[in-house]
Amino acid sequence: MRDPDKDSLLSLAIDPKTPQDGRRLADGLRRLTVDDPALRVRIGAVPGQLVIGATSEHHLEVIVDRLKREFGVEAWVGRPEIVYREALTRAADGEMKYAGGRGEYAHVKIRLSPGEPGTGYHFENRVTGGAVPTQFVASVDDGLRDALSRGVLAGYPIDDVRVDLVDGSYHDVDSSAAAFRIAGSLAAQQAARNAGPVLLEPAMRVDVVIPAACADDVMRNLLDRRGAIRSRQTGAETHVIYAVVRLAELRGYTTDLRSRTHGRGTCTMRFEAYVPVERPGGENGGDSLVGVPRKPAPAPQDFRVALPEPDDDGSDG
């Protein structure tokens, strides 16, 4: 199954009520992922729980409804959680000597650097002279990947990063693949903490089409939601507003827009970019975790919200 933390903006935990529901849930999600490339799935924090990732609240609602309607799944679901990211702002070095006992010696030095957006994880072995034997390099890489997938601020993955393995040492008897994996993981954590880590949240491009009489009210509301107005097209009867708004501020926006425009306003949303989470007062994120949950998200038993019943008209929205 595909990890919901890759390419997803929101995630949702689903806890089946019975073992039979668990089998139906797993089967349903396997079949839905074939038809829906944007759907992501991973194992949750408690036994039997699965977590799905999607691009919007509506996307999650459709998936949950289809699980109920088409596959007969009875389950409890959590609330949608925003998928945050972590990023580095500067290069930093990390060095770790791990000596846990007999057969557990490893020593690595790394250089961690922020990559260009969209480049993902890149590892390069620059060790010379056999300071880290070839058979242990893959283990170092595994440890680096593991540490960076969990981040250092709030448990979210660090994306777009380059790691150079620059030096190290080993022991003829007391070195092992497991020791080098641990050393790589600890070196990555050390370097990442010194590399100016920031927490990122998804921002959306929002295009709003509204009656001219409602334009000022809608624009003020977008600004109140920490939106940035990019442009505005005006007409005699209709205005179009183009804005960028953080996803955290857009929950319930479609319903609110309909209310403000008496049902005549429409909007489209699509992912724009990940941007630093802001501290209260408007400063960029850094180590501020205000309002950001640590991973894993709370278990769905905390919420006990049943899957929706099918609509009478058979719609899936």
TIRO-631078 format. One line per 2 residues: number of its first residue (from 0); their letters; for each residue x, y, z of N, C-alpha, C. Coordinates in pm, whole numbers, m for minus. Atoms other than C-alpha are relative to their C-alpha. Layout:
N
NUM> a> X/Y/Z/X/Y/Z/X/Y/Z; ...;
//
This chain:
317
0> mr> 83/m120/0/0/0/0/87/125/0; m80/m120/17/115/353/m69/m8/89/122;
2> dp> m10/m84/m119/226/591/206/m79/128/m20; 78/m121/18/m27/872/261/79/128/21;
4> dk> m81/m120/m19/253/1108/358/75/39/m126; m61/m35/127/373/1110/m3/m109/53/m92;
6> ds> 90/m65/95/184/1356/m226/m140/26/55; 130/m27/m59/m111/1382/16/5/130/79;
8> ll> 11/m123/m76/m231/1702/178/m77/m20/130; 78/32/m118/m472/1547/429/4/m151/22;
10> sl> 8/142/m30/m484/1212/608/m112/m25/99; 115/36/m82/m756/1025/795/18/m143/47;
12> ai> m11/135/m56/m740/724/1030/m136/m69/m1; 122/81/4/m1000/447/988/22/m125/82;
14> dp> m12/113/m92/m1056/186/1259/m121/m91/m18; 114/88/25/m1275/m110/1151/m60/m53/131;
16> kt> 67/44/m122/m1534/m229/1404/24/m147/31; m18/143/m19/m1478/m602/1353/112/m51/m90;
18> pq> m100/57/91/m1213/m831/1200/m51/m14/m142; 57/10/134/m1449/m887/909/1/136/m70;
20> dg> m7/m135/56/m1472/m511/858/144/35/m38; m139/m24/33/m1093/m499/868/40/m61/m133;
22> rr> m30/64/128/m1072/m747/581/m67/74/m115; 70/m75/105/m1335/m555/384/67/135/m25;
24> la> m67/m130/14/m1152/m228/453/127/m14/m82; m125/19/74/m817/m361/330/m28/m33/m146;
26> dg> 33/36/138/m976/m515/22/m54/120/m76; 56/m117/66/m1174/m200/m56/106/102/m36;
28> lr> m104/m99/28/m870/25/m28/95/m49/m108; m84/51/109/m662/m205/m246/m66/23/m135;
30> rl> 70/m18/127/m927/m185/m516/m15/148/m35; 16/m143/28/m981/190/m479/130/64/m45;
32> tv> m127/m59/41/m610/267/m512/33/m29/m146; m22/30/143/m611/101/m853/m67/107/m86;
34> dd> 76/m98/77/m874/348/m976/38/144/32; m24/m136/m47/m751/652/m781/149/18/32;
36> pa> m144/m15/m23/m378/735/m819/33/96/114; m27/m98/m105/m409/1019/m565/m25/m56/140;
38> lr> 29/59/m131/m524/786/m284/125/m69/54; m115/62/m65/m253/683/m38/m47/m75/124;
40> vr> 41/84/m113/m274/414/232/123/m47/76; m105/62/m83/m55/305/524/m65/m58/124;
42> ig> 46/60/m125/m89/104/845/0/107/108; 16/m101/m103/m208/312/1139/75/m32/128;
44> av> m75/9/m125/m84/351/1497/m51/m109/93; 55/106/m84/m311/84/1650/m33/m120/m87;
46> pg> 26/120/80/m374/m276/1541/m131/9/m78; 119/0/86/m617/m301/1249/m30/133/m64;
48> ql> 29/m134/52/m616/73/1182/77/24/m130; m66/m45/122/m541/207/836/m16/151/m11;
50> vi> 2/m145/19/m464/567/740/m1/28/m150; 6/m36/140/m567/712/406/42/145/m18;
52> ga> m41/m135/33/m422/1020/242/m64/43/m130; 70/m51/118/m593/1241/m13/36/147/m20;
54> ts> m36/m136/38/m579/1583/m175/m94/106/55; 96/m98/m51/m883/1746/m14/m98/m69/94;
56> eh> 103/56/m86/m1161/1701/243/m106/m73/m83; 100/64/85/m1404/1622/m39/51/m135/m49;
58> hl> m60/125/44/m1166/1355/m168/m12/m106/110; 13/93/m111/m1160/1193/179/m145/m44/19;
60> ev> 141/33/m18/m1539/1211/206/m48/m101/m103; 40/92/107/m1582/1035/m128/54/m140/28;
62> iv> m60/130/m28/m1341/755/m30/m72/m69/115; 68/58/m114/m1508/701/307/m140/m47/m38;
64> dr> 134/37/42/m1852/697/150/0/m124/m89; m8/118/87/m1745/445/m114/32/m126/80;
66> lk> m29/115/m85/m1600/216/153/m128/m51/67; 127/37/m62/m1939/219/326/m97/m56/m103;
68> re> 103/32/98/m2153/202/13/34/m124/m83; m36/105/95/m1959/m33/m214/58/m125/65;
70> fg> m69/113/m59/m1769/m254/30/m56/m41/136; 67/38/m124/m1995/m262/337/85/14/124;
72> ve> m90/m17/m114/m1727/m136/576/m71/77/112; 44/m71/m120/m1841/m46/928/124/35/80;
74> aw> m124/m42/m64/m1575/159/1101/m19/133/71; m10/m133/m59/m1486/457/1313/109/76/m75;
76> vg> m99/m78/72/m1300/740/1145/45/119/85; m51/m119/m67/m1079/1017/1280/m35/125/m79;
78> rp> 19/m126/72/m1090/1379/1181/114/17/m100; m108/m25/96/m890/1493/878/117/75/65;
80> ei> m120/m63/m53/m533/1585/969/86/51/m117; m86/m55/105/m313/1813/759/135/m72/1;
82> vy> m131/62/14/3/1648/628/104/111/m11; m106/m101/m1/287/1879/725/129/m59/m55;
84> re> m133/41/42/647/1861/610/103/75/85; m112/m74/m59/984/1960/752/103/24/m110;
86> al> m101/m34/100/1262/2126/555/121/61/69; m124/m58/m51/1620/2242/605/25/134/m70;
88> tr> m28/m131/58/1735/2599/550/148/26/m24; m144/m17/23/2113/2554/553/68/m135/12;
90> aa> m78/123/m9/2383/2290/532/55/m16/142; m57/28/m132/2517/2121/844/69/m136/m4;
92> dg> m73/126/m9/2756/1842/938/m53/m82/117; 34/91/m108/2682/1539/1151/106/m107/13;
94> em> m98/105/m23/2918/1289/1311/m47/m84/117; 43/87/m107/2833/986/1519/90/m122/7;
96> ky> m68/125/m30/3042/714/1678/m94/m82/88; 91/86/m74/2818/432/1788/77/m122/47;
98> ag> m68/115/m57/2965/173/2023/m91/m61/106; 97/58/m92/2696/m39/2178/46/m128/65;
100> gr> m47/125/m56/2912/m335/2272/66/m84/m108; m66/88/94/3068/m631/2101/m83/m10/m129;
102> ge> 69/8/129/2981/m627/1730/m85/121/m32; 87/m117/17/2828/m279/1756/82/129/m8;
104> ya> m77/m124/19/3089/m23/1646/m22/52/m142; 11/m67/131/3029/226/1365/27/148/20;
106> hv> m35/m141/m7/3152/577/1291/m25/61/m138; 29/m65/127/3015/808/1021/5/151/16;
108> ki> 7/m146/13/3055/1171/917/m80/32/m126; 84/m34/114/2795/1328/690/m9/151/m16;
110> rl> 32/m140/31/2713/1659/525/m143/3/m51; 142/m8/34/2341/1744/509/m28/136/m60;
112> sp> 26/m127/68/2222/2011/263/m144/3/m51; 134/m10/60/1880/2141/155/7/m15/m151;
114> ge> 7/17/145/1786/2034/m197/m101/95/m62; 100/m79/70/1584/2214/m459/m138/m63/17;
116> pg> 136/56/m15/1205/2178/m421/m30/m103/m108; 39/105/94/1085/1857/m577/110/m99/m32;
118> tg> m110/91/33/1426/1687/m588/3/m124/89; 5/116/m86/1353/1451/m299/130/m27/73;
120> yh> m118/42/m77/1622/1255/m116/109/m45/m95; m114/40/83/1969/1220/m270/117/m31/91;
122> fe> m113/45/m81/2255/1023/m114/120/m26/m89; m122/26/76/2615/1014/m232/111/m41/95;
124> nr> m113/49/m78/2909/818/m95/128/65/m50; m123/m68/36/3219/1039/m98/120/m48/84;
126> vt> m107/54/m83/3429/825/136/111/m57/m89; m114/55/73/3777/740/12/86/m84/94;
128> gg> m94/78/m79/4033/486/127/m63/m109/84; 64/108/m73/3780/238/261/m30/30/145;
130> av> 30/m36/m139/3708/433/581/m133/m59/45; 125/73/m23/3354/295/558/m8/m108/m108;
132> pt> 2/106/100/3358/m45/386/m127/1/m83; 112/m5/95/3135/m79/83/m121/m75/51;
134> qf> 113/81/m45/2922/m347/249/m85/69/106; 75/m70/m103/2814/m97/517/m64/130/m51;
136> va> 51/m128/52/2733/203/294/m152/m3/m13; 145/10/15/2381/81/215/m70/9/135;
138> sv> 60/m7/m134/2313/44/588/m1/144/51; m2/m143/m36/2422/404/649/m114/72/m72;
140> dd> 106/m61/79/2186/510/370/m137/m31/60; 128/38/m61/1900/314/531/m25/79/129;
142> gl> 17/m76/m123/1962/485/865/m31/146/m24; 28/m139/36/1968/829/705/m145/17/m44;
144> rd> 138/m7/49/1640/765/524/m100/m12/114; 91/21/m112/1476/640/841/m11/125/87;
146> al> 2/m119/m85/1578/944/1046/m71/117/m69; 58/m114/71/1477/1195/778/m149/m20/m24;
148> sr> 144/23/18/1138/1028/730/m79/38/124; 67/m35/m126/1059/1111/1096/27/144/43;
150> gv> m25/m139/m30/1199/1464/1100/60/21/139; m57/m34/m130/1331/1647/1407/m85/103/76;
152> la> 83/m101/m66/1057/1902/1488/m130/m60/53; 131/50/m40/720/1729/1493/m31/m137/m58;
154> gy> 22/135/50/770/1387/1340/m42/m10/m144; 38/1/141/701/1486/979/126/m13/m87;
156> pi> m118/28/81/931/1389/691/72/126/m47; m83/m105/58/1218/1609/576/18/m34/m148;
158> dd> m7/23/143/1189/1635/199/111/84/m63; m93/m80/81/1427/1763/m68/130/27/76;
160> vr> m123/m10/m77/1757/1693/101/110/m81/m69; m117/71/52/2106/1591/m12/88/m40/118;
162> vd> m89/48/m105/2330/1378/209/127/m55/m63; m129/52/42/2701/1321/148/64/m73/117;
164> lv> m80/74/m97/2878/1048/341/146/33/m28; m133/m54/29/3223/1205/377/113/m74/70;
166> dg> m108/69/m70/3415/993/628/m60/m92/106; 44/91/m105/3399/738/907/111/m95/36;
168> sy> m96/103/m34/3572/437/1054/m76/m125/42; 64/127/m35/3506/74/1139/99/m85/77;
170> hd> m83/95/m73/3638/m217/1343/m10/m135/m69; 0/127/73/3741/m545/1183/m94/m103/61;
172> vd> 82/101/m69/3552/m748/1445/m134/56/44; 118/m52/m69/3302/m519/1613/m89/92/m82;
174> ss> 89/m78/84/3138/m346/1317/m104/m91/m65; 110/76/61/2806/m457/1168/m88/94/m81;
176> aa> 94/m80/78/2541/m341/923/m98/72/92; 95/m62/m92/2302/m276/1213/62/121/70;
178> af> m66/m112/m67/2557/m54/1389/14/119/m92; m13/m111/94/2615/153/1076/m136/62/m32;
180> ri> 133/m57/20/2242/192/1027/m34/95/115; 27/m84/m117/2208/329/1381/85/127/m4;
182> ag> m88/m117/6/2508/558/1338/m46/99/m105; 51/m88/105/2368/694/1013/m123/75/44;
184> sl> 123/m65/m48/2031/763/1174/31/109/101; m33/m98/m102/2184/942/1474/75/119/m58;
186> aa> m72/m110/64/2418/1147/1254/m95/91/m76; 99/m79/74/2124/1257/1039/m81/87/94;
188> qq> 75/m80/m97/1927/1368/1345/82/116/51; m88/m106/m49/2224/1564/1476/16/111/m104;
190> aa> m21/m100/105/2290/1736/1144/m128/79/m27; 126/m68/32/1921/1814/1081/m36/104/105;
192> rn> 30/m98/m106/1884/1987/1418/85/127/m16; m89/m116/18/2174/2215/1322/m16/64/m138;
194> ag> 15/m47/138/2050/2277/966/m118/95/m17; 109/m96/8/1783/2534/1050/m132/m61/m43;
196> pv> 124/64/44/1481/2301/1030/m121/91/18; 125/m75/m8/1144/2462/961/m115/m96/m29;
198> ll> 121/77/24/794/2320/966/m77/65/m114; 72/m50/117/598/2354/640/m144/m48/1;
200> ep> 140/38/17/226/2351/570/m42/27/m144; 42/m19/138/44/2321/237/m83/128/m18;
202> am> 80/m116/39/m92/2636/72/m67/m30/m133; 81/31/117/m361/2625/m195/m24/124/m85;
204> rv> 46/m104/92/m433/2834/m503/m152/m9/m3; 146/m6/m7/m797/2940/m465/m51/101/m102;
206> dv> 63/m86/100/m992/3081/m760/m148/9/33; 137/m21/m46/m1324/3233/m653/m76/83/m102;
208> vi> 89/m72/92/m1603/3340/m890/m125/38/77; 107/m47/m88/m1864/3556/m717/m76/117/m64;
210> pa> 71/m120/43/m2132/3818/m777/76/126/43; m74/m123/m29/m1987/4169/m786/m38/59/136;
212> ac> 46/m61/m125/m2198/4277/m488/62/m66/123; m57/74/m113/m2030/4015/m267/153/6/5;
214> ad> m145/11/17/m1671/4076/m377/77/50/122; m76/m55/m112/m1554/4296/m90/m8/m90/122;
216> dv> 16/89/m115/m1696/4064/176/81/m127/m17; m76/122/26/m1541/3756/15/149/27/9;
218> mr> m143/m32/m6/m1204/3929/m21/45/19/144; m35/m19/m141/m1204/4036/345/9/m135/71;
220> nl> m2/132/m63/m1285/3679/444/125/m79/m37; m124/66/40/m993/3545/241/120/56/75;
222> ld> m108/m62/m77/m761/3793/412/m4/m44/146; 13/48/m137/m899/3689/751/50/m143/14;
224> rr> m50/138/0/m804/3333/656/149/m7/m35; m144/m8/30/m439/3441/611/29/m18/m147;
226> ga> m19/12/143/m486/3449/235/76/119/m57; m68/m106/75/m275/3649/m8/m71/14/m134;
228> ir> 71/m25/125/m473/3807/m293/103/23/m110; m96/m13/110/m277/3760/m616/m52/95/m109;
230> sr> 58/m89/101/m515/3933/m857/m152/m7/9; 147/m8/m3/m877/4027/m919/m48/50/m135;
232> qt> 63/m42/125/m1079/4045/m1237/m142/49/31; 130/m61/m30/m1381/4274/m1227/m85/8/m126;
234> ga> 98/m15/107/m1691/4271/m1442/m123/67/54; 121/m70/m43/m2028/4438/m1430/m79/m83/101;
236> et> 81/85/m88/m2192/4139/m1260/82/m103/76; m79/108/m61/m1913/3895/m1174/144/44/21;
238> hv> m141/m20/m29/m1572/3920/m1009/67/m135/18; m81/120/m22/m1297/3659/m1005/120/39/85;
240> iy> m111/m28/m91/m1049/3658/m716/94/m120/m2; m104/104/m2/m722/3465/m733/82/22/127;
242> av> m69/m13/m128/m565/3398/m393/77/m127/32; m71/115/m56/m324/3169/m211/m29/m2/150;
244> vr> 43/13/m139/m448/3041/126/54/m130/58; m47/121/m67/m304/2795/375/m116/m98/18;
246> la> 105/102/m6/m496/2468/374/m68/m4/136; 57/3/m134/m546/2486/751/m112/102/18;
248> el> 101/m105/m11/m759/2799/698/m119/m22/m93; 104/20/101/m981/2647/429/m105/m102/38;
250> rg> 101/97/m42/m1180/2396/628/m138/66/3; 136/m53/7/m1546/2454/555/m15/120/m90;
252> yt> 7/m123/78/m1466/2729/306/m109/m4/m107; 101/7/106/m1694/2607/27/m139/31/55;
254> td> 130/m27/m61/m1995/2607/259/m12/147/41; 1/m141/m41/m1902/2950/397/m17/92/m121;
256> lr> 12/m82/122/m1865/3089/44/m142/0/m52; 140/6/46/m2209/2967/m56/m90/86/86;
258> sr> 81/m81/m91/m2354/3133/252/19/149/m26; m29/m142/20/m2183/3466/185/m53/51/m134;
260> th> 43/m41/135/m2291/3470/m181/m141/m48/m34; 137/48/20/m2642/3328/m132/m4/m111/m106;
262> gr> m2/116/89/m2544/3015/m321/52/27/m139; m43/m33/137/m2405/3196/m626/152/0/m19;
264> gt> m144/0/12/m2032/3180/m551/55/m141/m18; m68/128/20/m1804/2899/m666/150/20/16;
266> ct> m145/m9/m12/m1440/2819/m608/64/m131/m42; m82/117/28/m1171/2581/m724/129/14/79;
268> mr> m123/m1/m78/m866/2483/m520/97/m101/m58; m105/94/37/m538/2324/m616/127/34/75;
270> fe> m122/m18/m79/m207/2276/m443/92/102/m65; m92/m103/47/30/2572/m473/144/m32/43;
272> ay> m135/23/m49/332/2506/m249/m6/m28/149; m15/8/m145/449/2413/98/70/127/47;
274> vp> m53/m126/m52/519/2727/303/26/m15/150; m30/11/m143/667/2780/653/m123/30/86;
276> ve> 103/m27/m99/423/2755/941/36/128/73; m27/m128/m64/386/3095/1105/m21/m7/150;
278> rp> 23/m20/m142/429/3177/1470/m111/103/19; 89/m112/m29/164/3393/1634/74/131/m14;
280> gg> m66/m127/25/244/3746/1525/57/8/m139; m35/m7/141/331/3648/1168/140/m41/m36;
282> en> m136/39/35/693/3533/1198/0/m143/m52; m6/134/56/798/3225/1007/36/m103/105;
284> gg> 11/110/m93/791/2887/1168/117/m30/90; m107/45/m87/1131/2770/1292/m46/m112/91;
286> ds> 35/106/m92/1064/2572/1609/m140/16/57; 135/m20/m48/707/2691/1655/m90/m113/m46;
288> lv> 89/111/33/465/2401/1672/m142/29/46; 131/m36/m49/157/2592/1783/m107/m52/m97;
290> gv> 110/50/81/m152/2411/1657/36/m114/m93; m43/107/90/49/2138/1483/11/m130/78;
292> pr> m7/126/m75/m11/1780/1602/126/m77/m32; m111/89/26/281/1546/1643/m53/m129/m59;
294> kp> 36/130/53/274/1222/1450/36/m108/102; 119/24/80/114/977/1474/m120/78/51;
296> ap> 121/m72/m38/m223/1149/1476/m75/m79/107; 76/72/m103/m459/1063/1767/m79/m115/m61;
298> ap> 76/116/48/m625/725/1736/m145/38/m23; 137/m40/32/m974/741/1585/m99/m26/112;
300> qd> 92/22/m111/m1129/605/1905/m26/128/78; 18/m126/m71/m1081/954/2045/m117/81/m54;
302> fr> 102/m83/64/m1343/1089/1805/m132/m74/m18; 121/81/12/m1590/805/1742/m104/64/m90;
304> va> 92/m52/101/m1745/951/1431/m27/m111/m99; 34/113/87/m1932/687/1232/12/40/m146;
306> lp> 4/m25/144/m1898/654/859/m139/48/m39; 130/m55/38/m2177/847/684/m89/m105/m64;
308> ep> 97/86/67/m2491/670/581/m15/42/m145; 22/m38/138/m2563/658/206/m110/103/m15;
310> dd> 103/m99/27/m2755/955/72/m117/m65/m73; 119/55/66/m3108/891/m49/10/6/m151;
312> dg> m6/m15/145/m3022/1018/m397/115/m78/m63; m107/84/55/m2721/785/m430/125/77/m36;
314> sd> m120/m76/36/m2468/1067/m471/111/m38/94; m115/36/m81/m2116/1017/m337/70/121/58;
316> g> m66/m122/m47/m2039/1377/m238/m30/31/139;
//
